[in-house]
C-alpha cells in the first residue's frame, strides 16, 4: 500500500510543496466564488508550478502565507 514511498523517493519530498501550494490557493479563494476562481485559474493548463502559481495567486510558491497565518493566529491567542 505504501510501496510508492519506497519506489519513488522524490514522492515524499513533494508532500510539503503540495501543502504550501494548497494553502496559497485556499487563501486566494477565501471569500470569493470558488466556481469563478476555478474557471479563472484552471485554463492556464499544464505549466511549471511557479508559472502556474503566478497566474493562480499572483505570486510564486512561497511559505510566506503560512507564516503570515501563523503570526495572525498567535496575535489572536495573545489577545485572549
C-alpha positions as a Markdown table, in Angstrom:
| # | Residue | x | y | z |
|---|---|---|---|---|
| 1 | Unk | 0.0 | 0.0 | 0.0 |
| 2 | Unk | 2.8 | 2.4 | 0.8 |
| 3 | Unk | 5.4 | 0.9 | -1.6 |
| 4 | Unk | 5.2 | 4.1 | -3.7 |
| 5 | Unk | 7.0 | 5.9 | -0.9 |
| 6 | Unk | 9.9 | 3.4 | -1.2 |
| 7 | Unk | 10.0 | 3.0 | -5.0 |
| 8 | Unk | 9.8 | 6.8 | -5.7 |
| 9 | Unk | 12.0 | 8.6 | -3.2 |
| 10 | Unk | 11.1 | 12.1 | -4.6 |
| 11 | Unk | 7.4 | 11.3 | -3.9 |
| 12 | Unk | 7.6 | 12.2 | -0.2 |
| 13 | Unk | 9.6 | 15.3 | -0.9 |
| 14 | Unk | 6.6 | 16.7 | -2.9 |
| 15 | Unk | 4.2 | 16.5 | 0.0 |
| 16 | Unk | 5.3 | 19.7 | 1.8 |
| 17 | Unk | 5.4 | 21.5 | -1.6 |
| 18 | Unk | 1.9 | 20.4 | -2.3 |
| 19 | Unk | 0.7 | 21.6 | 1.1 |
| 20 | Unk | 2.2 | 25.1 | 0.5 |
| 21 | Unk | 0.5 | 25.3 | -2.8 |
| 22 | Unk | -2.8 | 24.2 | -1.3 |
| 23 | Unk | -2.6 | 26.8 | 1.4 |
| 24 | Unk | -1.8 | 29.6 | -1.0 |
| 25 | Unk | -4.7 | 28.6 | -3.3 |
| 26 | Unk | -7.0 | 28.4 | -0.2 |
| 27 | Unk | -6.0 | 31.9 | 0.8 |
| 28 | Unk | -6.6 | 33.2 | -2.8 |
| 29 | Unk | -10.1 | 31.7 | -2.9 |
| 30 | Unk | -11.2 | 32.7 | 0.6 |
| 31 | Unk | -14.2 | 35.0 | 0.4 |
| 32 | Unk | -14.6 | 34.6 | -3.4 |
| 33 | Unk | -16.7 | 32.4 | -5.6 |
| 34 | Unk | -15.0 | 29.0 | -5.8 |
| 35 | Unk | -16.5 | 28.4 | -9.2 |
| 36 | Unk | -15.3 | 31.7 | -10.7 |
| 37 | Unk | -11.8 | 31.2 | -9.3 |
| 38 | Unk | -11.6 | 27.7 | -10.7 |
| 39 | Unk | -12.8 | 28.9 | -14.1 |
| 40 | Unk | -10.1 | 31.7 | -13.9 |
| 41 | Unk | -7.3 | 29.5 | -12.7 |
| 42 | Unk | -7.6 | 26.1 | -14.3 |
| 43 | Unk | -7.5 | 27.2 | -18.0 |
| 44 | Unk | -3.8 | 28.1 | -17.5 |
| 45 | Unk | -3.2 | 24.4 | -18.1 |
| 46 | Unk | 0.0 | 22.3 | -17.6 |
| 47 | Unk | 2.7 | 24.8 | -16.6 |
| 48 | Unk | 5.7 | 24.7 | -14.3 |
| 49 | Unk | 4.5 | 25.1 | -10.7 |
| 50 | Unk | 6.0 | 28.7 | -10.4 |
| 51 | Unk | 4.4 | 29.9 | -13.6 |
| 52 | Unk | 1.0 | 28.3 | -12.7 |
| 53 | Unk | 1.0 | 29.9 | -9.2 |
| 54 | Unk | 1.9 | 33.3 | -10.6 |
| 55 | Unk | -1.2 | 33.0 | -12.8 |
| 56 | Unk | -3.4 | 31.5 | -10.0 |
| 57 | Unk | -2.5 | 33.6 | -7.0 |
| 58 | Unk | -0.2 | 36.4 | -8.3 |
| 59 | Unk | 3.0 | 35.1 | -6.6 |
| 60 | Unk | 5.3 | 32.2 | -6.7 |
| 61 | Unk | 5.1 | 29.2 | -4.4 |
| 62 | Unk | 6.1 | 30.5 | -1.0 |
| 63 | Unk | 5.8 | 29.6 | 2.6 |
| 64 | Unk | 5.1 | 33.2 | 3.5 |
| 65 | Unk | 1.2 | 32.8 | 3.5 |
| 66 | Unk | 1.7 | 30.0 | 6.1 |
| 67 | Unk | 3.9 | 32.2 | 8.2 |
| 68 | Unk | 1.5 | 35.1 | 8.0 |
| 69 | Unk | -1.4 | 32.9 | 9.0 |
| 70 | Unk | 0.7 | 31.6 | 12.0 |
| 71 | Unk | 1.5 | 35.1 | 13.0 |
| 72 | Unk | -2.2 | 36.1 | 12.8 |
| 73 | Unk | -3.2 | 33.1 | 14.9 |
| 74 | Unk | -0.5 | 33.9 | 17.5 |
| 75 | Unk | -1.8 | 37.5 | 17.8 |
| 76 | Unk | -5.3 | 36.2 | 18.3 |
| 77 | Unk | -4.1 | 33.9 | 21.1 |
| 78 | Unk | -2.2 | 36.7 | 22.8 |
| 79 | Unk | -5.3 | 38.9 | 22.9 |
| 80 | Unk | -7.3 | 36.2 | 24.7 |
